[in-house]
Amino acid sequence: MTTGIRIDHVGVTVPDVEAATAFFANAFDAVVLYDVRRTNDEPNGTPEAHRYLGIPSSMAQGAIRMLALPEGPGLELFEYRGPDQRAAAHPSDLGWQHLALYVDDLDAALARAESAGAVRNSDPRPLRGEEAGEGNRFVYTRTPWGSTLELVTYPTPQPYLLHAPRAKWAPWPDVAQLRQLDRA
């Protein structure tokens, strides 16, 4: 089994790093860890930056800030400047298409997110199939800049745990104990 592999951080491109920081702080208690590039730094539009970032030559790297949520990987905010920036991807677009945050209280987290500027796509829905369980629900929202953000909660162990080789992640301490309970 391979070990030592985990998500370190998720990068999110935002139109305004200060506004996005305020959104994640207000909605999810994120805190600023550090700035790689500050908002008043000269934008990095060098050929080297274009090569290693894979961005169009018309774009320049602006502010970069690392946030920490109360638990889980870091959240790295990127601000780019230039004329060729496109709108946020929709879930049907190719590539990394949404960020999902596990929350203990979906209704409270959704209310905070909406208060901070998120817009829900629909009301929360039950998780189904291999993710079903009492209280297991999710909702898709859009951030103030249009990116898709999913809020998900699964206080009840999910059925996939009975046959999968391991848990993807769970708020429970020991999946092996759950399997033992099922066999009893």
N, CA, C and O of each residue as an XYZ file, in Angstrom:
736
protein
N       0.838     -1.180      0.000
C       0.000      0.000      0.000
C       0.887      1.248      0.000
O       1.855      1.337      0.756
N       0.547      2.188     -0.842
C       1.279      3.444     -0.899
C       0.871      4.313      0.281
O      -0.314      4.419      0.599
N       1.841      4.929      0.923
C       1.542      5.836      2.027
C       2.180      7.189      1.764
O       2.978      7.344      0.840
N       1.828      8.145      2.569
C       2.425      9.467      2.447
C       1.836     10.308      1.340
O       2.442     11.299      0.931
N       0.648      9.931      0.836
C      -0.001     10.715     -0.220
C      -1.308     11.259      0.345
O      -2.171     10.498      0.783
N      -1.443     12.569      0.331
C      -2.656     13.206      0.818
C      -2.798     14.559      0.141
O      -1.834     15.071     -0.428
N      -3.965     15.133      0.195
C      -4.158     16.459     -0.384
C      -3.533     17.485      0.546
O      -3.865     17.539      1.730
N      -2.632     18.297      0.014
C      -1.983     19.359      0.773
C      -2.824     20.631      0.735
O      -3.082     21.253      1.766
N      -3.248     21.007     -0.472
C      -4.077     22.196     -0.621
C      -4.845     22.131     -1.929
O      -4.535     21.333     -2.813
N      -5.848     22.983     -2.035
C      -6.643     23.131     -3.249
C      -6.477     24.574     -3.698
O      -6.644     25.498     -2.902
N      -6.150     24.771     -4.965
C      -5.981     26.112     -5.513
C      -7.272     26.604     -6.140
O      -7.928     25.876     -6.884
N      -7.632     27.842     -5.837
C      -8.857     28.438     -6.358
C      -8.509     29.808     -6.934
O      -7.979     30.663     -6.224
N      -8.800     30.019     -8.203
C      -8.584     31.331     -8.807
C      -9.800     32.196     -8.520
O     -10.939     31.788     -8.748
N      -9.543     33.393     -8.018
C     -10.606     34.316     -7.606
C     -10.352     35.678     -8.241
O      -9.210     35.992     -8.578
N     -11.391     36.493     -8.413
C     -11.172     37.807     -9.017
C     -10.561     38.817     -8.051
O      -9.942     39.788     -8.485
N     -10.727     38.598     -6.741
C     -10.237     39.544     -5.740
C      -9.869     38.737     -4.499
O     -10.751     38.215     -3.817
N      -8.576     38.630     -4.201
C      -8.122     37.773     -3.107
C      -8.634     38.262     -1.751
O      -8.898     37.450     -0.864
N      -8.778     39.573     -1.580
C      -9.288     40.096     -0.305
C     -10.763     39.741     -0.120
O     -11.169     39.307      0.958
N     -11.557     39.925     -1.166
C     -12.981     39.588     -1.081
C     -13.169     38.083     -0.879
O     -14.024     37.668     -0.097
N     -12.385     37.270     -1.572
C     -12.494     35.815     -1.421
C     -12.061     35.381     -0.021
O     -12.661     34.479      0.565
N     -11.027     36.016      0.511
C     -10.603     35.723      1.884
C     -11.734     36.031      2.854
O     -12.019     35.235      3.749
N     -12.377     37.176      2.682
C     -13.500     37.543      3.548
C     -14.625     36.523      3.437
O     -15.226     36.157      4.446
N     -14.920     36.052      2.212
C     -15.972     35.056      2.021
C     -15.653     33.777      2.802
O     -16.485     33.301      3.574
N     -14.451     33.219      2.604
C     -14.110     31.959      3.276
C     -13.980     32.136      4.790
O     -14.288     31.212      5.544
N     -13.534     33.298      5.241
C     -13.446     33.564      6.681
C     -14.838     33.679      7.296
O     -15.112     33.077      8.335
N     -15.705     34.443      6.663
C     -17.058     34.637      7.190
C     -17.913     33.382      7.101
O     -18.677     33.083      8.018
N     -17.788     32.652      6.006
C     -18.632     31.476      5.807
C     -18.112     30.236      6.526
O     -18.907     29.427      7.006
N     -16.781     30.070      6.611
C     -16.230     28.797      7.071
C     -15.099     28.923      8.088
O     -14.376     27.955      8.327
N     -14.935     30.094      8.686
C     -13.893     30.306      9.703
C     -12.473     30.056      9.188
O     -11.597     29.657      9.956
N     -12.244     30.287      7.902
C     -10.883     30.174      7.355
C     -10.017     31.274      7.937
O     -10.502     32.363      8.245
N      -8.735     30.987      8.085
C      -7.774     31.987      8.553
C      -6.639     32.081      7.541
O      -6.313     31.110      6.858
N      -6.047     33.261      7.457
C      -4.908     33.465      6.572
C      -3.670     32.875      7.229
O      -3.351     33.203      8.372
N      -2.972     32.005      6.506
C      -1.708     31.467      6.992
C      -0.552     32.348      6.544
O       0.296     32.736      7.347
N      -0.528     32.659      5.247
C       0.548     33.491      4.722
C       0.211     33.920      3.307
O      -0.661     33.346      2.654
N       0.919     34.942      2.846
C       0.817     35.415      1.469
C       2.088     35.026      0.738
O       3.190     35.322      1.200
N       1.939     34.370     -0.389
C       3.076     34.079     -1.263
C       3.402     35.325     -2.073
O       4.566     35.690     -2.244
N       2.357     35.966     -2.564
C       2.467     37.245     -3.263
C       1.394     38.153     -2.684
O       0.245     37.738     -2.530
N       1.751     39.363     -2.370
C       0.801     40.302     -1.776
C       0.049     41.081     -2.861
O       0.485     41.156     -4.009
N      -1.067     41.647     -2.475
C      -1.897     42.374     -3.440
C      -1.187     43.599     -4.012
O      -1.497     44.028     -5.124
N      -0.238     44.166     -3.265
C       0.473     45.336     -3.779
C       1.786     44.983     -4.478
O       2.503     45.882     -4.917
N       2.118     43.687     -4.592
C       3.293     43.268     -5.358
C       3.039     43.488     -6.847
O       1.903     43.404     -7.314
N       4.097     43.767     -7.572
C       3.998     43.904     -9.033
C       3.535     42.561     -9.615
O       4.100     41.524     -9.267
N       2.520     42.555    -10.494
C       2.078     41.292    -11.107
C       3.229     40.598    -11.835
O       4.081     41.246    -12.443
N       3.235     39.280    -11.762
C       4.289     38.483    -12.386
C       3.807     38.011    -13.757
O       3.063     37.037    -13.868
N       4.239     38.712    -14.783
C       3.886     38.363    -16.151
C       5.092     37.950    -16.961
O       5.126     38.146    -18.176
N       6.097     37.373    -16.292
C       7.332     36.984    -16.980
C       7.120     35.746    -17.844
O       6.214     34.954    -17.582
N       7.955     35.574    -18.877
C       7.872     34.343    -19.671
C       8.028     33.087    -18.800
O       7.394     32.064    -19.060
N       8.866     33.172    -17.780
C       9.028     32.020    -16.872
C       7.706     31.683    -16.177
O       7.336     30.512    -16.084
N       6.999     32.697    -15.691
C       5.710     32.467    -15.028
C       4.704     31.868    -16.005
O       3.931     30.981    -15.644
N       4.717     32.358    -17.242
C       3.804     31.805    -18.239
C       4.094     30.334    -18.483
O       3.172     29.539    -18.667
N       5.380     29.967    -18.484
C       5.769     28.567    -18.713
C       5.361     27.681    -17.540
O       4.669     26.681    -17.733
N       5.787     28.039    -16.313
C       5.547     27.105    -15.215
C       4.089     27.083    -14.759
O       3.640     26.087    -14.191
N       3.344     28.160    -14.995
C       1.934     28.173    -14.633
C       1.031     27.685    -15.764
O      -0.092     27.243    -15.526
N       1.525     27.769    -16.976
C       0.710     27.382    -18.123
C      -0.408     28.382    -18.406
O      -1.498     27.996    -18.829
N      -0.135     29.670    -18.173
C      -1.154     30.701    -18.408
C      -0.870     31.425    -19.718
O       0.268     31.429    -20.189
N      -1.905     32.046    -20.316
C      -1.687     32.805    -21.550
C      -0.708     33.960    -21.328
O      -0.605     34.494    -20.223
N      -0.002     34.333    -22.374
C       0.995     35.402    -22.268
C       0.366     36.751    -21.937
O       1.068     37.671    -21.516
N      -0.941     36.882    -22.120
C      -1.634     38.138    -21.810
C      -1.991     38.264    -20.325
O      -2.472     39.308    -19.884
N      -1.754     37.199    -19.559
C      -2.136     37.187    -18.146
C      -0.908     37.313    -17.252
O       0.201     36.958    -17.651
N      -1.116     37.820    -16.043
C      -0.044     37.949    -15.057
C      -0.547     37.459    -13.703
O      -1.714     37.625    -13.348
N       0.366     36.857    -12.970
C       0.046     36.348    -11.648
C       0.021     37.499    -10.655
O       0.988     38.250    -10.531
N      -1.102     37.628     -9.946
C      -1.237     38.653     -8.921
C      -1.018     38.053     -7.545
O      -0.060     37.310     -7.330
N      -1.896     38.370     -6.624
C      -1.770     37.919     -5.242
C      -1.981     36.409     -5.124
O      -2.749     35.813     -5.880
N      -1.283     35.808     -4.160
C      -1.458     34.392     -3.825
C      -1.490     34.313     -2.302
O      -0.593     34.813     -1.623
N      -2.534     33.679     -1.778
C      -2.696     33.600     -0.326
C      -3.104     32.182      0.073
O      -3.967     31.571     -0.557
N      -2.469     31.671      1.126
C      -2.806     30.357      1.662
C      -3.701     30.536      2.883
O      -3.355     31.237      3.835
N      -4.857     29.887      2.831
C      -5.795     29.880      3.942
C      -5.822     28.499      4.586
O      -5.428     27.507      3.972
N      -6.284     28.448      5.814
C      -6.544     27.171      6.487
C      -7.992     27.167      6.932
O      -8.467     28.117      7.555
N      -8.680     26.100      6.610
C     -10.009     25.871      7.149
C      -9.821     25.224      8.520
O      -8.710     24.800      8.839
N     -10.859     25.135      9.335
C     -10.678     24.523     10.651
C     -10.090     23.111     10.595
O      -9.370     22.714     11.511
N     -10.382     22.350      9.543
C      -9.809     21.017      9.354
C      -9.577     20.795      7.861
O     -10.209     21.443      7.028
N      -8.679     19.890      7.531
C      -8.475     19.512      6.142
C      -7.314     20.233      5.487
O      -6.524     20.895      6.160
N      -7.210     20.101      4.153
C      -6.089     20.704      3.432
C      -6.195     22.215      3.376
O      -7.231     22.795      3.702
N      -5.092     22.849      2.952
C      -5.077     24.287      2.773
C      -5.908     24.700      1.573
O      -6.227     23.885      0.707
N      -6.248     25.956      1.538
C      -6.999     26.535      0.428
C      -6.181     27.709     -0.084
O      -6.062     28.729      0.593
N      -5.608     27.565     -1.296
C      -4.720     28.578     -1.853
C      -5.484     29.426     -2.864
O      -5.984     28.920     -3.868
N      -5.564     30.712     -2.584
C      -6.274     31.644     -3.459
C      -5.294     32.299     -4.425
O      -4.226     32.758     -4.021
N      -5.662     32.340     -5.700
C      -4.848     32.945     -6.750
C      -5.643     34.068     -7.397
O      -6.828     33.924     -7.695
N      -4.969     35.178     -7.604
C      -5.562     36.300     -8.320
C      -4.704     36.537     -9.558
O      -3.493     36.725     -9.444
N      -5.315     36.529    -10.730
C      -4.589     36.800    -11.977
C      -5.117     38.089    -12.574
O      -6.264     38.474    -12.348
N      -4.260     38.751    -13.340
C      -4.645     39.994    -13.996
C      -4.381     39.880    -15.482
O      -3.359     39.341    -15.906
N      -5.306     40.388    -16.262
C      -5.142     40.367    -17.708
C      -6.472     40.195    -18.408
O      -7.486     39.897    -17.778
N      -6.460     40.385    -19.721
C      -7.707     40.400    -20.484
C      -8.289     39.029    -20.840
O      -9.434     38.951    -21.285
N      -7.535     37.964    -20.657
C      -8.010     36.667    -21.149
C      -8.554     35.747    -20.064
O      -8.619     34.534    -20.263
N      -8.941     36.298    -18.931
C      -9.529     35.460    -17.885
C     -10.962     35.127    -18.259
O     -11.730     35.993    -18.678
N     -11.307     33.856    -18.100
C     -12.655     33.393    -18.406
C     -13.483     33.300    -17.129
O     -12.942     33.350    -16.024
N     -14.776     33.167    -17.284
C     -15.686     33.012    -16.147
C     -15.432     31.671    -15.455
O     -14.758     30.795    -15.996
N     -15.973     31.534    -14.276
C     -15.819     30.298    -13.508
C     -16.405     29.118    -14.270
O     -17.397     29.261    -14.984
N     -15.791     27.959    -14.114
C     -16.256     26.734    -14.763
C     -17.586     26.284    -14.160
O     -17.880     26.537    -12.992
N     -18.366     25.618    -14.981
C     -19.589     24.965    -14.514
C     -19.266     23.499    -14.255
O     -18.290     22.987    -14.804
N     -20.053     22.811    -13.440
C     -19.769     21.404    -13.183
C     -19.678     20.542    -14.449
O     -19.041     19.489    -14.427
N     -20.301     20.971    -15.540
C     -20.250     20.200    -16.779
C     -18.985     20.454    -17.598
O     -18.744     19.759    -18.585
N     -18.174     21.441    -17.203
C     -16.937     21.733    -17.919
C     -15.846     20.746    -17.532
O     -15.878     20.172    -16.444
N     -14.880     20.551    -18.424
C     -13.773     19.644    -18.145
C     -12.865     20.214    -17.071
O     -12.778     21.430    -16.897
N     -12.203     19.348    -16.367
C     -11.224     19.776    -15.374
C     -11.758     19.709    -13.963
O     -12.857     19.211    -13.721
N     -10.960     20.220    -13.022
C     -11.374     20.259    -11.627
C     -12.565     21.191    -11.555
O     -12.434     22.376    -11.860
N     -13.721     20.688    -11.162
C     -14.911     21.488    -11.357
C     -15.650     21.939    -10.110
O     -16.546     22.776    -10.221
N     -15.327     21.433     -8.937
C     -15.918     22.012     -7.742
C     -15.109     21.650     -6.506
O     -14.327     20.700     -6.504
N     -15.319     22.431     -5.462
C     -14.716     22.182     -4.165
C     -15.842     21.723     -3.251
O     -16.887     22.370     -3.192
N     -15.650     20.625     -2.543
C     -16.647     20.132     -1.596
C     -16.082     20.280     -0.185
O     -14.967     19.844      0.099
N     -16.860     20.893      0.681
C     -16.471     21.037      2.073
C     -17.396     20.189      2.933
O     -18.618     20.309      2.846
N     -16.809     19.326      3.767
C     -17.600     18.572      4.724
C     -17.941     19.517      5.864
O     -17.070     20.220      6.376
N     -19.210     19.537      6.262
C     -19.661     20.379      7.371
C     -20.459     19.521      8.336
O     -21.176     18.613      7.916
N     -20.341     19.800      9.609
C     -21.097     19.043     10.603
C     -22.577     19.412     10.586
O     -23.428     18.546     10.783
N     -22.894     20.676     10.356
C     -24.273     21.164     10.358
C     -24.529     21.852      9.019
O     -24.166     23.013      8.830
N     -25.153     21.131      8.098
C     -25.354     21.627      6.743
C     -26.211     22.891      6.719
O     -25.895     23.835      5.995
N     -27.275     22.920      7.489
C     -28.157     24.084      7.451
C     -27.452     25.342      7.966
O     -27.582     26.417      7.380
N     -26.714     25.202      9.055
C     -25.984     26.356      9.601
C     -24.882     26.806      8.643
O     -24.692     28.005      8.439
N     -24.158     25.859      8.059
C     -23.085     26.204      7.119
C     -23.654     26.877      5.875
O     -23.072     27.836      5.368
N     -24.784     26.383      5.381
C     -25.417     26.993      4.212
C     -25.871     28.410      4.538
O     -25.693     29.313      3.721
N     -26.448     28.619      5.702
C     -26.884     29.962      6.093
C     -25.695     30.916      6.170
O     -25.787     32.059      5.721
N     -24.586     30.457      6.733
C     -23.385     31.309      6.817
C     -22.836     31.604      5.425
O     -22.455     32.736      5.130
N     -22.796     30.574      4.565
C     -22.288     30.770      3.206
C     -23.148     31.777      2.449
O     -22.626     32.660      1.769
N     -24.464     31.642      2.570
C     -25.358     32.585      1.892
C     -25.204     33.993      2.472
O     -25.234     34.975      1.731
N     -25.045     34.090      3.762
C     -24.836     35.392      4.393
C     -23.549     36.048      3.895
O     -23.455     37.273      3.816
N     -22.553     35.211      3.559
C     -21.270     35.718      3.065
C     -21.280     35.964      1.559
O     -20.295     36.461      1.013
N     -22.385     35.623      0.873
C     -22.482     35.927     -0.554
C     -22.677     34.738     -1.477
O     -22.818     34.927     -2.685
N     -22.689     33.521     -0.951
C     -22.941     32.347     -1.804
C     -24.417     32.320     -2.206
O     -25.273     32.877     -1.520
N     -24.693     31.662     -3.330
C     -26.063     31.486     -3.809
C     -26.276     29.997     -4.015
O     -25.533     29.354     -4.757
N     -27.286     29.449     -3.361
C     -27.547     28.012     -3.511
C     -28.182     27.714     -4.860
O     -28.951     28.519     -5.385
N     -27.856     26.558     -5.415
C     -28.475     26.124     -6.667
C     -29.858     25.543     -6.417
O     -30.740     25.647     -7.269
N     -30.052     24.936     -5.256
C     -31.328     24.323     -4.886
C     -31.322     24.153     -3.375
O     -30.366     24.548     -2.707
N     -32.365     23.576     -2.844
C     -32.368     23.241     -1.426
C     -31.496     22.011     -1.209
O     -31.271     21.243     -2.145
N     -30.998     21.810      0.024
C     -30.210     20.597      0.311
C     -30.999     19.334     -0.047
O     -32.221     19.275      0.090
N     -30.262     18.338     -0.504
C     -30.864     17.080     -0.958
C     -30.216     15.918     -0.228
O     -29.064     16.011      0.195
N     -30.949     14.824     -0.076
C     -30.335     13.646      0.554
C     -29.300     13.009     -0.365
O     -29.476     12.983     -1.583
N     -28.228     12.498      0.216
C     -27.292     11.674     -0.543
C     -27.986     10.341     -0.806
O     -28.770      9.870      0.018
N     -27.700      9.747     -1.934
C     -28.396      8.510     -2.321
C     -27.403      7.396     -2.587
O     -26.191      7.610     -2.608
N     -27.940      6.207     -2.788
C     -27.140      5.050     -3.177
C     -26.055      4.741     -2.167
O     -26.329      4.593     -0.976
N     -24.830      4.644     -2.639
C     -23.689      4.255     -1.804
C     -23.316      5.300     -0.753
O     -22.475      5.046      0.109
N     -23.948      6.484     -0.829
C     -23.660      7.544      0.142
C     -24.837      7.808      1.082
O     -24.747      8.674      1.953
N     -25.941      7.072      0.917
C     -27.171      7.313      1.672
C     -26.988      7.051      3.160
O     -26.075      6.340      3.580
N     -27.864      7.634      3.927
C     -27.902      7.409      5.369
C     -28.694      8.510      6.036
O     -28.879      9.586      5.468
N     -29.155      8.246      7.224
C     -29.941      9.216      7.975
C     -29.153     10.519      8.151
O     -28.080     10.531      8.753
N     -29.702     11.611      7.617
C     -29.057     12.914      7.755
C     -27.962     13.204      6.737
O     -27.406     14.302      6.739
N     -27.639     12.251      5.867
C     -26.593     12.453      4.858
C     -27.175     13.303      3.728
O     -28.077     12.868      3.011
N     -26.645     14.526      3.579
C     -27.204     15.483      2.619
C     -26.108     16.320      1.973
O     -24.965     16.344      2.432
N     -26.486     17.010      0.890
C     -25.562     17.916      0.204
C     -26.339     19.041     -0.449
O     -27.552     18.954     -0.641
N     -25.615     20.104     -0.787
C     -26.181     21.198     -1.565
C     -25.044     21.823     -2.370
O     -23.925     21.971     -1.878
N     -25.348     22.184     -3.612
C     -24.401     22.921     -4.442
C     -24.742     24.398     -4.361
O     -25.909     24.788     -4.406
N     -23.689     25.221     -4.239
C     -23.840     26.668     -4.229
C     -22.851     27.251     -5.232
O     -21.990     26.551     -5.765
N     -22.998     28.533     -5.470
C     -22.022     29.276     -6.270
C     -21.421     30.342     -5.361
O     -22.138     31.026     -4.630
N     -20.100     30.474     -5.416
C     -19.418     31.512     -4.643
C     -19.767     32.876     -5.233
O     -20.345     32.945     -6.317
N     -19.428     33.954     -4.541
C     -19.714     35.282     -5.103
C     -19.080     35.506     -6.475
O     -19.571     36.332     -7.244
N     -17.992     34.786     -6.802
C     -17.355     34.962     -8.112
C     -17.764     33.869     -9.093
O     -17.244     33.823    -10.208
N     -18.698     32.974     -8.698
C     -19.277     32.029     -9.638
C     -18.750     30.614     -9.610
O     -19.249     29.776    -10.362
N     -17.772     30.302     -8.787
C     -17.268     28.922     -8.705
C     -18.262     28.043     -7.952
O     -18.994     28.513     -7.082
N     -18.273     26.770     -8.300
C     -19.179     25.831     -7.652
C     -18.574     25.343     -6.347
O     -17.427     24.897     -6.310
N     -19.354     25.431     -5.278
C     -18.952     24.996     -3.948
C     -20.040     24.070     -3.414
O     -21.200     24.465     -3.294
N     -19.656     22.837     -3.096
C     -20.594     21.877     -2.522
C     -20.395     21.833     -1.009
O     -19.265     21.814     -0.520
N     -21.491     21.816     -0.288
C     -21.470     21.566      1.150
C     -22.085     20.184      1.343
O     -23.156     19.896      0.811
N     -21.407     19.338      2.102
C     -21.875     17.962      2.273
C     -21.727     17.557      3.738
O     -20.787     17.963      4.421
N     -22.672     16.752      4.197
C     -22.583     16.189      5.537
C     -23.039     14.742      5.478
O     -23.992     14.413      4.771
N     -22.366     13.887      6.212
C     -22.809     12.494      6.315
C     -22.528     11.980      7.721
O     -21.536     11.296      7.973
N     -23.453     12.340      8.645
C     -23.289     11.893     10.023
C     -23.491     10.396     10.197
O     -23.058      9.820     11.195
N     -24.149      9.763      9.227
C     -24.390      8.325      9.277
C     -23.393      7.616      8.370
O     -23.199      8.044      7.232
N     -22.756      6.546      8.839
C     -21.836      5.808      7.962
C     -22.513      5.423      6.645
O     -23.685      5.046      6.617
N     -21.762      5.525      5.579
C     -22.301      5.299      4.246
C     -22.154      3.836      3.823
O     -21.181      3.183      4.199
N     -23.110      3.312      3.046
C     -23.077      1.907      2.647
C     -21.808      1.463      1.919
O     -21.418      0.302      2.043
N     -21.156      2.343      1.170
C     -19.961      1.931      0.426
C     -18.870      1.400      1.353
O     -18.014      0.622      0.932
N     -18.906      1.826      2.625
C     -17.880      1.406      3.580
C     -17.872     -0.100      3.825
O     -16.864     -0.654      4.264
N     -18.981     -0.756      3.543
C     -19.078     -2.196      3.784
C     -18.286     -3.017      2.779
O     -17.979     -4.178      3.051
N     -17.945     -2.448      1.622
C     -17.231     -3.236      0.605
C     -16.025     -2.527     -0.005
O     -15.232     -3.164     -0.698
N     -15.871     -1.243      0.230
C     -14.730     -0.516     -0.347
C     -13.448     -0.876      0.418
O     -13.507     -1.229      1.596
N     -12.294     -0.787     -0.251
C     -11.040     -1.128      0.429
C     -10.672     -0.147      1.545
O      -9.913     -0.492      2.451
N     -11.215      1.080      1.478
C     -10.943      2.069      2.524
C     -11.939      3.209      2.380
O     -12.631      3.325      1.368
N     -12.000      4.038      3.396
C     -12.876      5.204      3.345
C     -12.191      6.317      2.573
O     -10.967      6.442      2.616
N     -12.982      7.139      1.857
C     -12.411      8.312      1.182
C     -11.973      9.326      2.225
O     -10.903      9.922      2.102
N     -12.763      9.519      3.214
C     -12.539     10.334      4.401
C     -13.854     10.263      5.147
O     -14.905     10.127      4.520
N     -13.828     10.347      6.409
C     -15.070     10.315      7.165
C     -14.860     10.984      8.512
O     -13.743     11.029      9.029
N     -15.940     11.501      9.072
C     -15.827     12.108     10.393
C     -15.771     11.068     11.511
O     -15.738     11.429     12.687
N     -15.760      9.785     11.156
C     -15.723      8.723     12.161
C     -14.288      8.282     12.367
O     -13.492      8.320     11.429
N     -13.945      7.866     13.571
C     -12.547      7.551     13.868
C     -12.019      6.259     13.251
O     -10.836      6.198     12.914
N     -12.843      5.226     13.089
C     -12.291      3.942     12.663
C     -13.286      3.162     11.816
O     -14.266      2.629     12.336
N     -13.036      3.096     10.510
C     -13.917      2.380      9.599
C     -13.920      0.888      9.910
O     -14.950      0.233      9.747
N     -12.792      0.335     10.354
C     -12.733     -1.093     10.687
C     -13.743     -1.432     11.783
O     -14.346     -2.505     11.755
N     -13.930     -0.540     12.734
C     -14.920     -0.775     13.788
C     -16.323     -0.845     13.206
O     -17.137     -1.656     13.648
N     -16.613     -0.004     12.222
C     -17.929     -0.037     11.581
C     -18.162     -1.375     10.892
O     -19.264     -1.920     10.952
N     -17.146     -1.900     10.245
C     -17.278     -3.198      9.577
C     -17.516     -4.312     10.600
O     -18.307     -5.223     10.354
N     -16.834     -4.238     11.746
C     -17.045     -5.225     12.803
C     -18.484     -5.175     13.312
O     -19.092     -6.221     13.542
N     -19.030     -3.987     13.488
C     -20.395     -3.851     13.945
C     -21.379     -4.454     12.946
O     -22.372     -5.066     13.337
N     -21.099     -4.278     11.653
C     -21.979     -4.819     10.620
C     -21.962     -6.343     10.617
O     -22.972     -6.981     10.319
N     -20.820     -6.918     10.948
C     -20.702     -8.388     10.945
C     -21.340     -9.018     12.171
O     -21.667    -10.205     12.166
N     -21.516     -8.231     13.216
C     -22.061     -8.774     14.475
C     -23.537     -9.064     14.384
O     -24.137     -9.523     15.356
